[in-house]
Amino acid sequence: MTMTPTTPVLLGLPRRIVEFTLDDEPVRVPEGSTILDACAAAGKDVPTLCQGDTLTPKNACRVCVVEVEGARTLAPACSRKAEPDMVVRTDTPRARNSRKVVLELLASSVDMSTTPRVAEWITEYGADPGRFGPDAATVAGQPAKVDNDLYVRDYSKCILCYKCVDACGEQWQNSFAIAVAGRGFDSHIAVEQEAPLTDSACVYCGNCIEVCPTGALSFKSEFDMRAAGTWDEESQTETTTICAYCGVGCNLTLHVQENEIVKVTSPHDNPVTHGNLCIKGRFGYRFVGHSQHVQNRD
């Protein structure tokens, strides 16, 4: 076989190493890594909401902005690629103030009560959402859409990060059941003709739930338990197993509370699923633990 110039790439040889300065310290990352990748590798905790490790960055939330020497504007760390000899600072007054204002604007307009770590970040950056209005979590917003037995859409918690659109569209599922409707301040996530989810192209894979960072999309089991005040993530255990519905070999992570499976996710680093599942893998767990009634045979 004739070897072509692209053979080294096909063989998966290591990428070149990029060296640059991060918070006054030299760092080395593989070519193609983002600044956020470099921060994670260096143990630096840069906040982010819209970034997803299985999706192409959208630069929507702007919470992860950092200062790049020589650049006029702050750069989103989730999408800005690391470049040789660049100088990056993650904790400058300018970057901290930007994150503070973004958190204030988000929390004053969106219910972020179920968004992981937001309360911690608001405290860390001294954000005061009350500057722009009452905390959205305390104000009655649009009612949650409960039109099926599998998952709930609570758009009062939506930050328009577009992750659900990408997961449903060309980046993963290719169902295109979800899209952004409206323009400007009227932009919102919707299905075709604002119809019930049951009348849309949705195949109920739940991959949109997997990537939602705020709880705007959630398992109905989780939604009901939160409403009843019984949802307790700290007491839950996680067990990873293999889905038994077919031979593909998808990994399932079972979230168990009080000996009951309350939801199912999938490891994002799994080479088979990359965090994605079908309807059977994500929602077909309800038979577990249910009593099996066998009729007596004469």
Disulfide bonds with the S-S distance in Angstrom:
none
